[in-house]
Amino acid sequence: MTKADIVNEIAKNTGIDKATVLNAVESFMEVVKTSLSNEENVYLRGFGSFIVKKRAQKTARNISKNTTIIIPEHNIPAFKPAKTFVNQVKK
C-alpha cells in the first residue's frame, strides 16, 4: 500500500477531500520525522511506537580494499508495534 492508497482509503472512509487528507498525512509524517531527529520517541497507543535506537561504534571490513574501518556511533529510527497490532496481524 502506498501513500496515495492510504490517502484514498481515508478519504473514502471519512468523506474528507483527498487534498485535505494528503496534507494531514504528510504533516503527520513530518512531525514524526522531526521528533525522531530530535531524539524524541513517538507513542501511538494501540498502534505502536516510533523510537530512536542508538547503534554502538563498531569495526567493519572493506573486503575489496582489505582494510578495517570504524563505523561511529549513530542513531537510527525504528518502529515497535503494539501487542494488539501484532496479535491482529498474526490472525
Beta strands, then each sheet from edge to edge (+ up, - down):
strand 1: 42-44
strand 2: 48-55
strand 3: 58-62
strand 4: 67-71
strand 5: 74-81
sheet 1: 1+ 2- 5+
sheet 2: 3+ 4-
end
